[in-house]
């Protein structure tokens, strides 16, 4: 059955990827900064950039809600409705004019669309777990992730190209993306789930027995008693905070300091990083094999330091050509970060409580995504307002956080290695 399902999966998720390409945070940031620059004050527009750029991360806060909502319910029907909702969001996003209310509607609808996607990937994990046995699951996931990433990168670049051709061209492209979302919903609605009735019955029984399965209190109890996991989450909070600031700050600084076409902006901020994620994720997977997440992060995290450091140098020295190698480094870092983010909690959890560990991780990521882009933009605004022309130095803020987080992971790795040596 697994082999028979793959073609429909690839078709459905390819259509979904095209729709999701229109909701990519970097692309939306470029659109907001360029299309709505004159409808509100500079600070308000820049904060709007921070909101849409951070939406892919803070939309994770909705994951636990969707997980609870999906318990005992038809998974395929629920995911299909969420795909349709993404299509509706994309249609709404093309309606508002260039005004302050239009900016609010555009940003709010983008956030709702990203939250719907968060629900889809949360529910999808349960479907793939029952539809594909372990030896199939990894291969199917890798193929879908790489294909989707490639399509999102190409679609984002296409939107950037059209924006240089015509100012409001994104409206027409977003309508095409909405059509892709509705097609994806149609195709995916015909997907079968193995032993679906037994799955729903088991979920009903589990929900009745463990009513607090998705509660924050239950998740925090694990967080309190697992010292290593708590330290890992501490490192992720510092390290991830710096990484999540970069996109919004780049969008704003590139527009404020460089004269670049919108296609170039989209390529640097979205398309190239996504493309490199697809190209490098397999190599990162080989590095991760057999390594504890502490050891993996002690190596992988420095690619983020290199990427943000390159962007900082590009901004401070006013050398825009450095943004291109910075984008390549950032995409390479994303490839490794994507694996670490999805799999790192497994080194601390058991099969029985893996979902709770991931809930903590996802929730903290959502909090970072909600706060850090805004904080980064406010730091830039304050520095630029106090010392005009010197706002570029604000890029040292995310660089410092990423550097400190990487040092923390190295320390965790050394501590774990020393502890293992003492127990031999």
C-alpha positions as CSV (number, residue, x, y, z in Angstrom):
1,X,0.0,0.0,0.0
2,X,2.9,2.4,0.8
3,X,4.2,2.3,-2.8
4,X,0.7,3.0,-4.1
5,X,0.3,6.0,-1.9
6,X,3.5,7.8,-2.9
7,X,2.4,9.2,-6.3
8,X,-0.7,10.9,-4.7
9,X,1.4,12.1,-1.8
10,X,3.9,13.7,-4.1
11,X,1.2,15.3,-6.3
12,X,-0.7,16.7,-3.3
13,X,2.4,18.0,-1.4
14,X,3.8,19.5,-4.6
15,X,0.6,21.5,-5.1
16,X,0.7,22.5,-1.4
17,X,4.3,23.6,-1.7
18,X,3.4,26.0,-4.5
19,X,0.7,27.5,-2.2
20,X,3.1,27.6,0.7
21,X,5.7,29.4,-1.5
22,X,3.4,32.4,-1.4
23,X,3.4,32.3,2.4
24,X,7.2,32.0,2.8
25,X,8.3,34.5,5.5
26,X,11.2,36.1,3.6
27,X,9.0,36.6,0.5
28,X,6.2,38.2,2.5
29,X,8.7,40.4,4.3
30,X,9.9,41.8,0.9
31,X,6.3,42.3,-0.2
32,X,5.4,44.2,2.9
33,X,8.5,46.4,3.0
34,X,8.2,47.3,-0.7
35,X,4.4,47.4,-1.3
36,X,3.2,48.9,1.9
37,X,6.1,51.3,2.7
38,X,4.1,54.4,2.3
39,X,0.9,53.5,4.1
40,X,2.2,53.8,7.7
41,X,5.2,55.0,9.7
42,X,8.6,53.3,9.2
43,X,8.4,51.6,12.6
44,X,4.9,50.2,12.0
45,X,5.9,48.8,8.5
46,X,9.1,47.3,9.9
47,X,7.2,45.6,12.7
48,X,4.8,44.3,10.1
49,X,7.9,42.8,8.3
50,X,8.9,41.2,11.6
51,X,5.4,39.7,12.0
52,X,5.2,38.0,8.6
53,X,8.9,37.0,8.7
54,X,8.4,35.3,12.1
55,X,5.0,33.8,11.3
56,X,6.5,30.4,10.1
57,X,8.1,30.0,13.5
58,X,5.4,31.4,15.9
59,X,2.7,29.6,14.0
60,X,4.1,26.5,15.8
61,X,2.2,27.7,18.9
62,X,-1.0,26.4,17.2
63,X,0.5,22.8,16.8
64,X,-0.7,21.5,20.2
65,X,-4.2,22.9,19.5
66,X,-4.4,21.1,16.2
67,X,-3.0,17.9,17.7
68,X,-5.7,17.9,20.3
69,X,-8.3,18.8,17.7
70,X,-7.3,15.8,15.5
71,X,-7.6,13.2,18.2
72,X,-10.3,10.7,17.2
73,X,-11.2,12.7,14.0
74,X,-10.8,11.9,10.3
75,X,-7.3,13.1,9.6
76,X,-7.6,13.3,5.8
77,X,-10.8,15.4,5.9
78,X,-9.3,17.7,8.5
79,X,-6.0,18.3,6.5
80,X,-8.0,18.8,3.3
81,X,-10.1,21.5,5.0
82,X,-6.9,23.2,6.3
83,X,-5.5,23.2,2.7
84,X,-8.7,24.8,1.5
85,X,-8.4,27.4,4.3
86,X,-4.9,28.2,3.1
87,X,-6.4,28.8,-0.4
88,X,-9.0,31.2,1.1
89,X,-6.2,33.0,3.0
90,X,-4.3,33.6,-0.2
91,X,-7.4,34.9,-1.9
92,X,-8.0,37.4,1.0
93,X,-4.4,38.5,0.8
94,X,-4.8,39.9,-2.7
95,X,-7.9,41.9,-1.9
96,X,-6.8,44.7,0.4
97,X,-5.5,47.9,-1.2
98,X,-2.3,49.8,-0.3
99,X,-3.5,51.3,3.0
100,X,-2.9,50.8,6.7
101,X,-6.0,48.6,7.1
102,X,-4.9,46.7,4.1
103,X,-1.5,46.1,5.7
104,X,-3.2,44.7,8.8
105,X,-5.4,42.4,6.8
106,X,-2.5,41.2,4.7
107,X,-0.3,40.4,7.7
108,X,-3.1,38.8,9.8
109,X,-4.3,36.6,7.0
110,X,-0.7,35.5,6.3
111,X,-0.3,34.5,10.0
112,X,-3.6,32.5,9.8
113,X,-2.4,30.7,6.7
114,X,0.9,29.7,8.4
115,X,-1.1,28.5,11.4
116,X,-3.2,26.3,9.1
117,X,0.1,24.8,7.7
118,X,1.3,24.2,11.2
119,X,-1.9,22.1,11.7
120,X,-1.3,20.2,8.5
121,X,2.2,19.1,9.3
122,X,1.2,18.2,12.9
123,X,-1.6,15.9,11.7
124,X,0.4,14.6,8.8
125,X,3.0,13.1,11.1
126,X,0.3,10.8,12.5
127,X,-0.9,9.8,9.1
128,X,2.6,9.0,7.8
129,X,3.3,7.0,11.0
130,X,0.4,4.5,10.2
131,X,0.7,4.6,6.4
132,X,4.4,4.0,6.1
133,X,6.5,1.6,7.9
134,X,9.8,2.8,9.3
135,X,11.9,1.7,6.3
136,X,9.6,3.6,3.9
137,X,8.9,6.6,6.1
138,X,12.4,8.1,5.9
139,X,12.6,7.8,2.1
140,X,9.1,9.2,1.5
141,X,9.7,12.1,3.9
142,X,13.1,13.0,2.3
143,X,11.6,12.9,-1.2
144,X,8.6,15.1,-0.2
145,X,10.7,17.6,1.8
146,X,13.3,18.0,-0.9
147,X,10.7,18.4,-3.7
148,X,8.6,20.8,-1.6
149,X,11.6,22.9,-0.7
150,X,12.7,23.1,-4.4
151,X,9.2,24.2,-5.5
152,X,8.9,26.8,-2.7
153,X,12.3,28.2,-3.7
154,X,11.4,28.4,-7.4
155,X,8.0,29.9,-6.7
156,X,9.4,32.5,-4.4
157,X,11.9,33.5,-7.1
158,X,9.1,33.7,-9.6
159,X,7.1,36.0,-7.4
160,X,10.2,38.2,-7.0
161,X,10.7,38.3,-10.8
162,X,7.1,39.4,-11.4
163,X,7.3,42.1,-8.7
164,X,10.1,43.7,-10.6
165,X,8.0,43.6,-13.7
166,X,4.8,45.0,-12.1
167,X,4.3,46.3,-8.6
168,X,1.1,44.4,-7.8
169,X,2.0,41.2,-9.7
170,X,2.0,39.2,-6.5
171,X,-1.8,39.5,-6.4
172,X,-2.1,37.4,-9.6
173,X,0.5,34.9,-8.5
174,X,-1.2,34.5,-5.2
175,X,-4.4,33.6,-6.9
176,X,-2.6,30.9,-8.8
177,X,-1.2,29.7,-5.4
178,X,-4.7,29.6,-4.0
179,X,-5.8,27.4,-6.9
180,X,-2.9,25.1,-6.1
181,X,-4.1,24.9,-2.5
182,X,-7.6,23.9,-3.6
183,X,-6.3,21.3,-6.0
184,X,-4.1,19.9,-3.3
185,X,-7.1,19.6,-1.0
186,X,-9.0,17.8,-3.8
187,X,-6.3,15.3,-4.5
188,X,-5.5,14.7,-0.8
189,X,-9.1,14.1,0.1
190,X,-8.9,10.8,-1.8
191,X,-6.0,9.5,0.3
192,X,-6.6,6.4,2.4
193,X,-5.3,5.9,5.9
194,X,-4.4,2.3,6.8
195,X,-6.7,0.9,9.5
196,X,-8.3,4.3,10.0
197,X,-11.2,3.1,12.2
198,X,-8.8,1.3,14.5
199,X,-6.6,4.4,14.7
200,X,-9.5,6.6,15.6
201,X,-10.8,4.1,18.2
202,X,-7.4,3.9,19.8
203,X,-7.1,7.7,19.9
204,X,-10.5,8.0,21.6
205,X,-9.4,5.4,24.2
206,X,-6.0,7.2,24.7
207,X,-7.7,10.5,25.1
208,X,-10.1,9.1,27.7
209,X,-7.2,7.5,29.6
210,X,-4.7,10.4,29.3
211,X,-6.8,13.5,29.1
212,X,-3.8,15.7,29.8
213,X,-1.7,14.4,27.0
214,X,-1.3,17.7,25.3
215,X,-1.4,20.0,28.3
216,X,1.4,22.5,29.0
217,X,1.5,21.4,32.6
218,X,2.3,17.8,31.7
219,X,4.9,18.9,29.2
220,X,6.5,21.2,31.8
221,X,6.8,18.4,34.3
222,X,9.1,16.6,31.8
223,X,11.0,19.8,31.2
224,X,11.6,20.2,35.0
225,X,12.9,16.7,35.7
226,X,15.1,16.2,32.6
227,X,18.2,18.2,33.2
228,X,19.9,17.5,29.8
229,X,16.8,18.3,27.9
230,X,16.4,21.5,29.9
231,X,20.0,22.5,29.1
232,X,19.4,21.7,25.4
233,X,16.3,23.9,25.3
234,X,18.2,26.7,27.0
235,X,20.8,26.5,24.3
236,X,18.1,26.5,21.6
237,X,16.5,29.5,23.2
238,X,19.7,31.6,22.9
239,X,20.9,30.1,19.6
240,X,17.5,30.1,18.0
241,X,16.7,33.6,19.1
242,X,19.6,35.0,17.0
243,X,18.6,32.9,14.0
244,X,15.0,34.0,14.0
245,X,15.9,37.7,14.0
246,X,17.9,37.6,10.8
247,X,15.2,37.4,8.1
248,X,13.2,40.5,9.2
249,X,16.4,42.5,9.9
250,X,17.8,41.6,6.5
251,X,14.7,42.6,4.6
252,X,14.7,46.0,6.3
253,X,18.4,46.7,6.1
254,X,18.7,45.7,2.4
255,X,15.9,48.1,1.6
256,X,17.3,50.9,3.8
257,X,20.9,50.6,2.7
258,X,21.1,49.0,-0.7
259,X,19.4,49.5,-4.0
260,X,18.4,46.0,-5.0
261,X,15.7,44.6,-7.2
262,X,13.0,42.7,-5.4
263,X,14.0,39.5,-7.3
264,X,17.5,39.9,-5.8
265,X,16.0,40.5,-2.3
266,X,13.8,37.4,-2.6
267,X,16.7,35.3,-3.9
268,X,19.0,36.3,-1.0
269,X,16.4,36.1,1.7
270,X,14.2,33.1,0.6
271,X,15.0,31.2,-2.6
272,X,18.8,30.5,-2.2
273,X,18.5,29.5,1.4
274,X,15.6,27.1,0.6
275,X,17.5,25.7,-2.4
276,X,20.6,25.1,-0.3
277,X,18.5,23.4,2.4
278,X,17.3,20.9,-0.2
279,X,20.8,20.3,-1.5
280,X,22.6,19.9,1.8
281,X,20.1,18.1,4.0
282,X,21.3,14.6,2.9
283,X,24.9,15.4,3.9
284,X,23.7,16.7,7.2
285,X,21.7,13.5,7.7
286,X,24.9,11.5,7.3
287,X,26.6,13.7,9.9
288,X,23.8,13.2,12.4
289,X,23.8,9.4,12.1
290,X,25.2,7.9,15.2
291,X,25.8,11.2,17.0
292,X,24.0,12.6,20.0
293,X,22.3,15.9,19.4
294,X,24.8,17.7,21.6
295,X,27.7,16.5,19.4
296,X,25.7,17.3,16.2
297,X,24.8,20.8,17.4
298,X,28.4,21.5,18.6
299,X,29.4,21.2,14.9
300,X,26.3,22.3,12.9
301,X,25.5,25.4,14.9
302,X,28.7,27.2,13.7
303,X,27.3,27.3,10.1
304,X,24.7,29.7,11.4
305,X,27.4,31.8,13.1
306,X,29.3,31.9,9.8
307,X,26.1,32.9,7.9
308,X,25.0,35.7,10.2
309,X,28.6,36.9,10.6
310,X,28.8,37.2,6.8
311,X,25.6,39.2,6.7
312,X,26.9,41.4,9.5
313,X,30.1,42.1,7.6
314,X,28.2,42.8,4.4
315,X,26.0,45.4,6.2
316,X,28.7,47.1,8.2
317,X,31.2,47.4,5.3
318,X,28.4,48.2,2.8
319,X,29.5,45.3,0.5
320,X,26.2,43.9,-1.0
321,X,28.0,41.1,-2.9
322,X,28.7,39.5,0.5
323,X,25.0,38.9,0.9
324,X,25.1,36.1,-1.8
325,X,27.7,33.9,0.0
326,X,25.8,34.7,3.2
327,X,22.6,33.3,1.7
328,X,24.4,30.2,0.6
329,X,25.8,29.7,4.1
330,X,22.4,30.4,5.7
331,X,20.7,27.8,3.4
332,X,23.4,25.2,4.4
333,X,22.8,26.0,8.0
334,X,19.0,25.6,7.5
335,X,19.6,22.1,6.0
336,X,21.3,21.0,9.2
337,X,19.0,23.0,11.5
338,X,15.9,21.4,9.9
339,X,17.1,17.9,10.8
340,X,18.3,18.9,14.3
341,X,15.0,20.7,15.0
342,X,12.8,17.7,14.0
343,X,14.9,14.9,15.5
344,X,16.9,16.4,18.4
345,X,14.3,15.7,21.1
346,X,14.5,12.0,20.4
347,X,17.8,11.7,22.2
348,X,16.1,12.6,25.4
349,X,12.6,11.0,25.1
350,X,11.2,7.5,24.9
351,X,8.5,6.3,22.5
352,X,5.9,6.9,25.2
353,X,6.6,10.6,25.8
354,X,8.2,11.7,22.5
355,X,5.2,13.8,21.6
356,X,5.5,15.7,24.9
357,X,9.1,16.5,24.3
358,X,8.3,17.8,20.8
359,X,5.4,19.8,22.2
360,X,7.9,21.6,24.5
361,X,10.3,22.2,21.7
362,X,7.6,23.4,19.3
363,X,6.1,25.7,21.9
364,X,9.4,27.4,22.7
365,X,10.1,27.8,19.0
366,X,6.8,29.5,18.7
367,X,7.6,31.9,21.5
368,X,10.9,32.8,19.9
369,X,9.2,33.3,16.6
370,X,6.7,35.6,18.1
371,X,9.2,37.8,20.1
372,X,12.6,37.7,18.5
373,X,12.0,39.2,15.0
374,X,10.1,42.1,16.7
375,X,13.0,42.5,19.2
376,X,15.6,42.5,16.5
377,X,13.7,45.1,14.5
378,X,13.2,47.3,17.6
379,X,17.0,47.1,18.3
380,X,17.7,48.2,14.7
381,X,15.1,51.0,14.9
382,X,16.5,52.3,18.2
383,X,20.1,52.3,16.9
384,X,19.2,53.8,13.6
385,X,17.1,56.5,15.3
386,X,19.8,57.4,17.8
387,X,22.7,57.2,15.4
388,X,21.5,57.7,11.8
389,X,23.3,55.5,9.4
390,X,24.7,53.2,12.0
391,X,21.7,50.8,12.3
392,X,23.7,48.1,10.5
393,X,25.6,47.4,13.7
394,X,22.4,45.9,15.0
395,X,23.2,42.8,13.0
396,X,25.8,42.1,15.7
397,X,23.0,41.4,18.1
398,X,21.7,38.1,16.4
399,X,25.3,37.2,15.6
400,X,26.2,37.4,19.3
401,X,23.2,35.3,20.3
402,X,24.0,32.6,17.7
403,X,27.7,32.6,18.8
404,X,26.9,32.3,22.5
405,X,24.4,29.5,21.7
406,X,27.0,27.6,19.7
407,X,29.5,27.9,22.5
408,X,26.8,26.5,24.8
409,X,26.3,23.5,22.6
410,X,30.1,22.9,22.6
411,X,30.1,23.0,26.4
412,X,27.1,20.6,26.6
413,X,29.0,18.2,24.2
414,X,32.2,18.3,26.3
415,X,30.3,17.8,29.5
416,X,28.4,14.8,28.2
417,X,31.7,13.3,26.8
418,X,33.4,13.8,30.1
419,X,30.5,12.3,32.0
420,X,30.5,9.3,29.7
421,X,34.2,8.8,30.3
422,X,33.8,8.9,34.1
423,X,31.2,6.1,33.9
424,X,33.4,3.7,31.9
